[in-house]
Amino acid sequence: MYDPDTGEVQALVPLADRGETTAAITSAAEAQRAWAEWNPQRRARVLPRFLQLAEQEKDTLARLLSAEHGKLVADAHGDLQRGLDVVEFAAGAPHLLKGEFSDNAGTGIDWDRDRHFPVDVLRKAAGLGLGGVHVREQHGGSALGRADGVLVFEAPASGCPAIAGYLSIHNMVAWMIDHYDDASQRERRLPRLCAMDDLASYCLTEPGAGAAPGYVVMARTGEPGPRGISAFLVDKDDPGISFGPNERRMGWYAQPTRQVVLDGVRIPADRLLGRAGEGFRIAMNGLNGGRLGIAACSLVGARSALDRSLAHLADGEAFGARLLDAQALRFRLAGMATELTAARALDARDPQAPYLCAMAKRFATDTGYSVADRALQLHGGYGYHAEYGIEKIVRDLRVHQILEGTNEIMRVIVARGLTEALG
């Protein structure tokens, strides 16, 4: 090995002989066959954790690779990153989901136009582990941590934020059941939820399309205040449940929303989620994960809008010059990219404290909407036309500032977390 700048020899590295090379190729082929035999859901469970660990230990791995093969540490870093890129692609989950949700931008636009809830695509996503991101593996889940789990919303959010938002809600409810319900209810409900044969939601349904089988309902069962609230699972077929008409909204057209009316509904005692009086705590803990999911959806939807803006400005011209070469527009793009990077760094880390989740949700959803809105502006009149898909992203991301607690409430939670430390 030699220094490419000076030509000076840095180390003598023996080449592998024919037998060693043959053994390495054989081992790689066997590993590839074994990997291909794993079902996509198992691969999807392994991939995010492997990539996270590899990223955490990248410096250590690069030094080991450098010492073992006589490479410069910088070159070893590059080799590792290329290997991780190959692993991520080969695992199938991100690649397939990007094909479903984002490679064909028209799909999301068509779903939005037709008010179509794509249950078939959701079930494909479930086959890759997206139906039970935070559910333990013995119940069919992917068993990722809260922060790790936000990774799975990236591909759906880039093509259709409304469907990614539904995935976030579905996973939040599944986590609540896995974490708080008794063993018999977990065994009965979670495998179907993880496969998305049943769809969980905040009172979301669509006739004839695998409607949500159950709803997490918070009801007062005792004293005034949060300690008097309990959580229950109510099935869609329970007597006394009825549904209002599909609501008309500014965005999220691909996700139907209806009012659920409970009139004299009676349910057995085993439908209690957790213990009596724990409903408020269960709801708040569930929302911690939901806020991270919605934050991830906002960031990736905005990233899609930014990428489309780059392509649009690269193709467009004004006064004989490429739009992308105009310094003012380049500065706008730089500001948008910087804010997204900052928001992503906050979103993807420690979700343990509720006020940190509130920080992530508030900052990421505000940033996501702001970037998408500026991306629309950069498209000029084209951005206002439905066929370009930018106006849909803007409409869909706007509600993220309201979902899982409004961003005004997020500020209250953050302020409370700061002041409580003072006593």
CORLIN-V30833 format. One record per backbone hydrogen bond with DSSP energy under -1.0 kcal/mol. NH is the residue of the N-H (numbers start at 0). CO is the residue of the C=O. E is the energy in kcal/mol with one decimal. If there is no record, write none. Layout:
BEGIN
NH/CO/E
NH/CO/E
END
This chain:
BEGIN
2/7/-2.8
6/2/-3.2
9/0/-3.2
10/0/-1.7
20/16/-2.4
21/17/-2.6
22/18/-2.3
23/19/-2.2
24/20/-2.3
25/21/-2.4
26/22/-2.5
27/23/-2.3
28/24/-2.3
29/25/-2.3
30/26/-2.3
31/27/-2.2
32/28/-2.2
33/29/-2.5
34/30/-2.4
35/31/-2.1
36/32/-1.3
42/38/-2.0
43/39/-2.6
44/40/-1.5
45/41/-1.8
46/42/-2.6
49/45/-2.5
50/46/-2.8
51/47/-2.2
52/48/-2.5
53/49/-2.7
54/50/-2.3
55/51/-2.2
56/52/-1.9
57/54/-1.1
60/56/-2.9
61/57/-2.6
62/58/-2.1
63/59/-2.2
64/60/-2.7
65/61/-2.4
66/62/-2.4
67/63/-2.5
68/64/-2.3
69/65/-1.4
75/71/-2.4
76/72/-2.4
77/73/-1.9
78/74/-2.4
79/75/-2.5
80/76/-2.5
81/77/-2.3
82/78/-2.2
83/79/-2.5
84/80/-2.4
85/81/-2.0
86/82/-2.4
87/83/-2.7
88/84/-2.1
89/85/-2.9
90/86/-1.8
91/88/-1.1
95/91/-2.9
96/92/-2.4
97/93/-2.4
98/94/-1.7
99/95/-1.9
100/96/-2.9
101/97/-2.4
102/97/-3.2
106/103/-2.0
108/104/-1.4
109/105/-3.0
110/106/-2.6
111/107/-2.2
112/108/-2.6
113/109/-2.7
115/110/-2.4
118/116/-2.0
121/117/-2.1
122/118/-2.2
123/119/-1.4
124/120/-2.3
125/121/-2.1
126/122/-1.6
127/124/-1.3
128/125/-2.0
129/124/-2.1
134/131/-1.1
138/135/-1.6
139/136/-2.2
140/135/-1.8
141/131/-3.6
142/134/-1.8
143/132/-2.9
148/144/-2.5
150/147/-1.7
151/148/-1.3
152/149/-1.3
153/150/-1.6
156/152/-2.2
157/153/-1.7
159/155/-3.0
163/159/-2.0
164/160/-2.6
165/161/-1.8
166/162/-2.3
167/163/-2.0
168/164/-2.0
169/165/-3.1
170/166/-2.4
171/167/-1.8
172/168/-2.2
173/169/-2.4
174/170/-2.3
175/171/-1.9
176/172/-2.0
177/173/-2.5
178/174/-2.6
179/175/-2.2
180/176/-2.0
185/181/-2.3
186/182/-2.5
187/183/-1.7
188/184/-2.8
189/185/-2.0
192/188/-1.8
193/189/-3.3
194/190/-1.6
196/191/-1.9
197/191/-1.7
202/200/-1.4
208/205/-1.7
214/233/-2.4
216/231/-2.9
218/229/-2.6
220/227/-3.0
221/227/-1.6
227/224/-1.6
228/225/-1.4
229/218/-3.0
231/216/-2.5
232/270/-2.0
233/214/-2.5
235/212/-1.9
237/234/-1.5
240/237/-1.5
241/260/-2.0
243/258/-2.7
246/256/-2.8
254/251/-1.5
260/241/-3.1
262/239/-2.4
270/267/-1.7
271/268/-1.7
272/230/-3.1
277/274/-2.0
278/228/-1.9
281/277/-2.6
282/278/-2.5
283/279/-2.4
284/280/-2.5
285/281/-2.4
286/282/-2.1
287/283/-1.2
289/285/-2.0
290/286/-2.8
291/287/-1.3
292/288/-2.2
293/289/-2.6
294/290/-2.1
295/291/-2.4
296/292/-2.2
297/293/-2.2
298/294/-2.2
299/295/-2.3
300/296/-2.3
301/297/-2.3
302/298/-2.2
303/299/-2.3
304/300/-1.8
305/301/-2.5
306/302/-2.7
307/303/-2.2
308/304/-1.8
309/305/-2.3
310/306/-2.1
311/307/-2.5
312/308/-2.7
313/309/-1.9
314/310/-1.5
315/311/-1.8
317/320/-2.6
320/317/-1.5
322/315/-2.4
323/312/-1.6
324/321/-1.5
325/322/-1.8
329/325/-2.2
330/326/-2.5
331/327/-1.6
332/328/-2.3
333/329/-2.4
334/330/-2.3
335/331/-2.4
336/332/-2.6
337/333/-2.3
338/334/-2.2
339/335/-2.1
340/336/-2.2
341/337/-2.3
342/338/-2.5
343/339/-2.4
344/340/-2.0
345/341/-1.5
346/342/-2.3
347/343/-2.2
356/352/-1.7
357/353/-2.4
358/354/-2.1
359/355/-2.6
360/356/-2.7
361/357/-2.7
362/358/-2.7
363/359/-2.4
364/360/-2.2
365/361/-2.0
366/362/-2.4
367/363/-2.9
368/364/-2.1
369/365/-2.3
370/366/-2.8
371/367/-2.3
372/368/-2.6
373/369/-2.1
374/370/-2.2
375/371/-2.1
376/372/-1.8
377/373/-2.0
378/374/-1.0
379/376/-1.5
381/378/-1.2
383/380/-1.1
384/381/-1.7
387/384/-1.2
388/385/-1.3
392/388/-1.4
393/389/-2.3
394/390/-2.3
395/391/-2.9
396/392/-2.6
397/393/-1.4
400/397/-1.3
401/398/-2.0
402/398/-2.5
406/400/-1.9
409/405/-1.9
410/406/-1.6
411/407/-1.5
412/408/-2.4
413/409/-2.5
414/410/-2.7
415/411/-2.5
416/412/-2.4
417/413/-1.9
418/414/-2.6
419/415/-2.5
421/418/-1.3
422/419/-1.3
END
